[in-house]
Amino acid sequence: MIPFKRHEYILEKLKKKPSYITELAMEMGVSEITVRRDLKQLEEKGIVEVKYGGLATFIDTTKETSMSNRNILYVEEKKRIAEKAISYIEDGDIIFIDSGTTTQMMFECYQNTNTNTTIYTNGITNINIAVERNIKVSVIGGNLKHETMAMVGPMAIEALSKIYFDKVFLGTNAIDSRFGLTNADQNESLLKELSIKNSRQAFVLADSSKFGKVSPYQFARIGDVQIITDHVPEEYQGYGNIIT
């Protein structure tokens, strides 16, 4: 079996359930060394994770996963997306940047030259980066959701409902032509939906792996926002609001 076919087989297998290296090697009729090499290549792409003892698991970004897991995925793509998003910020804007690994990259890349810009965020990691880089930031408080380090719940909703933003920058778990933009958590989706309604212009930052996927909770239709990505899949090239 050639490497490409082995990778396909491994991914299809892991999407159904985690599997051990020994099991995969036996099923494909190859050595464990070959399987380890294949899994290492897939790990470098951020698609699978190999745990202690040789148990391989598929990383599904449409479901709730920790920030630490998602931080290793598509790093260069996220950086390009974040830099593009930052180019839309104008001095004097009032903006909201929510919690997420791609939106977090905006804080890491931000040059802090727009001195009259007001930045709100509900992301704890975003706040920590802002403190380290001396970026002035206002905090949306609420209940801490540990998986995504986001402040959510009634207090966050109440705070957002009283602010009208020039621009908001949001992350998403999935983008689908039929179901729109969806997220794995209902509370975060409610915040995203409200921030879009309370803004002059809304941007969603998503690497191309998010397209063609669906998570449980919709927060917008594709046409409601500008989507910034690293590559537009062929099926979505007809949308004028998806940009790179």
C-alpha positions as CSV (number, residue, x, y, z in Angstrom):
1,M,0.0,0.0,0.0
2,I,1.5,3.4,-1.0
3,P,1.9,6.2,1.6
4,F,-1.1,8.2,0.3
5,K,-3.4,5.2,0.5
6,R,-2.1,4.4,4.0
7,H,-2.8,7.9,5.2
8,E,-6.3,7.7,3.8
9,Y,-6.9,4.4,5.5
10,I,-5.5,5.6,8.9
11,L,-7.7,8.7,8.8
12,E,-10.9,6.8,8.0
13,K,-10.1,4.3,10.7
14,L,-9.4,7.0,13.4
15,K,-12.5,9.0,12.5
16,K,-14.5,6.0,13.6
17,K,-12.5,5.2,16.8
18,P,-8.9,5.5,18.2
19,S,-6.6,2.7,17.2
20,Y,-3.2,1.4,18.4
21,I,-0.1,1.4,16.1
22,T,0.1,-2.4,16.3
23,E,-3.5,-2.8,15.2
24,L,-3.0,-0.4,12.2
25,A,0.2,-2.2,11.1
26,M,-1.5,-5.6,11.2
27,E,-4.6,-4.4,9.2
28,M,-2.5,-2.7,6.5
29,G,0.1,-5.5,6.4
30,V,3.1,-3.1,7.1
31,S,5.6,-2.7,9.9
32,E,5.0,-0.7,13.0
33,I,7.9,1.5,12.0
34,T,6.0,2.4,8.8
35,V,2.8,3.2,10.7
36,R,4.8,5.4,13.2
37,R,6.3,7.3,10.3
38,D,2.8,7.8,8.7
39,L,1.4,9.0,12.0
40,K,4.2,11.4,12.5
41,Q,3.5,13.0,9.2
42,L,-0.2,13.3,10.0
43,E,0.7,14.7,13.5
44,E,2.8,17.4,11.8
45,K,-0.3,18.4,9.8
46,G,-2.3,18.6,13.1
47,I,-4.8,15.9,12.0
48,V,-4.0,13.1,14.5
49,E,-2.5,12.8,17.9
50,V,-0.5,9.8,19.1
51,K,-0.8,9.3,22.9
52,Y,1.4,7.3,25.3
53,G,1.3,3.6,24.5
54,G,0.8,4.1,20.8
55,L,-2.9,5.0,20.8
56,A,-3.6,7.2,17.8
57,T,-6.7,9.5,17.8
58,F,-8.2,11.8,15.2
59,I,-8.4,15.5,16.0
60,D,-11.8,16.8,15.1
61,T,-12.0,20.6,15.2
62,T,-15.8,20.7,14.7
63,K,-16.1,19.3,18.2
64,E,-15.1,20.9,21.5
65,T,-11.3,20.6,21.8
66,S,-8.8,22.4,24.1
67,M,-6.9,25.5,23.0
68,S,-3.6,23.6,23.4
69,N,-4.7,21.0,20.9
70,R,-5.9,23.5,18.4
71,N,-2.9,25.8,18.8
72,I,-0.7,23.4,16.9
73,L,-3.0,23.2,13.9
74,Y,-2.3,25.3,10.7
75,V,-0.1,27.8,12.5
76,E,1.3,29.5,9.3
77,E,-2.2,29.7,7.7
78,K,-3.6,31.2,10.9
79,K,-0.9,33.8,11.0
80,R,-1.6,34.9,7.4
81,I,-5.3,35.1,8.1
82,A,-4.7,37.1,11.3
83,E,-2.5,39.6,9.4
84,K,-5.1,40.0,6.8
85,A,-7.7,40.6,9.4
86,I,-5.6,43.2,11.2
87,S,-5.3,45.2,7.9
88,Y,-9.0,46.0,8.2
89,I,-8.6,47.7,11.5
90,E,-8.7,51.5,11.3
91,D,-7.5,54.0,13.9
92,G,-10.4,54.9,16.1
93,D,-12.4,51.7,15.5
94,I,-14.2,50.0,18.4
95,I,-13.7,46.3,17.8
96,F,-14.4,42.9,19.4
97,I,-12.1,39.9,19.0
98,D,-13.4,36.7,20.5
99,S,-11.6,33.7,21.9
100,G,-10.0,31.3,19.5
101,T,-6.6,30.2,18.1
102,T,-6.9,32.2,14.9
103,T,-8.3,35.3,16.6
104,Q,-5.6,34.9,19.3
105,M,-3.0,35.2,16.5
106,M,-4.4,38.8,15.9
107,F,-3.1,39.8,19.3
108,E,0.3,38.1,18.6
109,C,0.7,40.0,15.3
110,Y,-0.9,43.3,16.2
111,Q,1.6,46.2,15.9
112,N,-0.3,48.4,18.5
113,T,0.0,51.5,16.3
114,N,-3.7,52.4,16.2
115,T,-3.6,54.3,19.5
116,N,-7.2,55.4,19.3
117,T,-8.6,52.0,18.7
118,T,-10.6,50.3,21.4
119,I,-10.3,46.5,21.6
120,Y,-12.8,44.3,23.5
121,T,-12.3,40.6,24.0
122,N,-13.8,37.7,26.0
123,G,-10.7,35.6,25.6
124,I,-8.4,35.0,28.6
125,T,-5.5,34.0,26.4
126,N,-6.0,37.2,24.3
127,I,-5.9,39.2,27.5
128,N,-2.6,37.6,28.6
129,I,-1.0,38.3,25.2
130,A,-2.3,41.9,25.4
131,V,-0.7,42.4,28.8
132,E,2.6,41.0,27.6
133,R,2.6,43.2,24.5
134,N,1.3,46.3,26.2
135,I,-1.9,46.3,24.0
136,K,-4.7,48.3,25.6
137,V,-7.8,46.0,25.9
138,S,-11.2,46.0,27.5
139,V,-12.5,42.8,29.0
140,I,-15.9,41.2,28.5
141,G,-16.5,39.3,31.7
142,G,-18.6,36.2,32.4
143,N,-18.3,32.5,33.2
144,L,-15.0,31.0,32.2
145,K,-15.2,28.1,29.7
146,H,-12.0,26.3,30.3
147,E,-11.7,24.4,26.9
148,T,-11.6,27.6,24.9
149,M,-10.6,30.1,27.7
150,A,-13.6,32.2,26.8
151,M,-15.9,34.2,29.0
152,V,-19.5,33.3,28.3
153,G,-22.9,33.3,29.9
154,P,-25.5,35.9,30.9
155,M,-22.9,38.5,32.1
156,A,-21.0,38.3,28.9
157,I,-24.3,38.6,26.9
158,E,-25.4,41.6,29.0
159,A,-22.0,43.4,28.5
160,L,-22.0,42.8,24.7
161,S,-25.6,43.9,24.3
162,K,-24.7,47.4,25.4
163,I,-21.9,48.0,22.9
164,Y,-22.0,48.7,19.2
165,F,-18.8,47.8,17.4
166,D,-17.3,49.1,14.2
167,K,-15.9,45.6,13.5
168,V,-15.9,42.2,15.1
169,F,-13.5,39.4,14.5
170,L,-14.6,35.9,15.3
171,G,-13.5,32.3,15.0
172,T,-15.6,29.3,13.9
173,N,-15.5,25.6,14.1
174,A,-17.1,24.9,10.8
175,I,-18.4,26.4,7.5
176,D,-21.0,24.8,5.3
177,S,-22.8,26.1,2.3
178,R,-26.2,24.8,3.6
179,F,-25.8,25.2,7.4
180,G,-23.6,28.3,7.4
181,L,-21.2,29.1,10.3
182,T,-21.4,26.8,13.2
183,N,-19.8,26.3,16.6
184,A,-19.4,23.4,19.1
185,D,-20.7,25.4,22.1
186,Q,-24.2,27.0,22.4
187,N,-23.1,29.8,24.8
188,E,-20.2,30.8,22.5
189,S,-22.5,30.7,19.5
190,L,-24.9,33.1,21.2
191,L,-22.1,35.5,21.9
192,K,-20.9,35.4,18.3
193,E,-24.4,35.9,16.9
194,L,-25.0,38.9,19.2
195,S,-21.7,40.5,18.3
196,I,-22.5,40.2,14.6
197,K,-25.9,41.9,15.2
198,N,-24.2,44.7,17.2
199,S,-21.5,45.5,14.6
200,R,-21.1,47.6,11.4
201,Q,-18.9,44.9,9.8
202,A,-18.3,41.3,10.9
203,F,-15.3,39.1,10.0
204,V,-14.9,35.4,10.6
205,L,-11.4,34.0,10.6
206,A,-11.2,30.4,9.4
207,D,-8.4,28.2,7.9
208,S,-9.6,26.2,4.9
209,S,-9.9,23.0,6.9
210,K,-13.1,24.4,8.4
211,F,-15.0,24.4,5.1
212,G,-17.5,21.6,4.3
213,K,-17.9,20.8,8.0
214,V,-20.8,21.3,10.5
215,S,-20.9,21.8,14.2
216,P,-24.1,21.7,16.3
217,Y,-24.9,25.5,16.8
218,Q,-25.3,28.0,14.0
219,F,-24.4,31.6,14.7
220,A,-24.5,33.1,11.1
221,R,-25.2,32.4,7.5
222,I,-22.3,32.6,5.1
223,G,-23.6,35.9,3.6
224,D,-23.9,37.6,7.0
225,V,-20.1,38.1,7.4
226,Q,-16.8,38.5,5.6
227,I,-14.8,35.3,5.8
228,I,-11.0,35.5,5.8
229,T,-9.2,32.3,5.0
230,D,-6.0,31.0,3.6
231,H,-7.5,29.1,0.6
232,V,-11.0,29.1,-0.8
233,P,-12.2,25.6,-1.7
234,E,-13.6,25.1,-5.1
235,E,-17.2,24.7,-3.9
236,Y,-17.1,28.1,-2.2
237,Q,-15.3,30.2,-4.9
238,G,-18.6,31.7,-6.0
239,Y,-19.0,33.6,-2.8
240,G,-17.8,37.2,-3.1
241,N,-17.5,37.6,0.7
242,I,-14.9,34.8,1.2
243,I,-11.4,36.4,0.9
244,T,-7.8,35.4,1.3
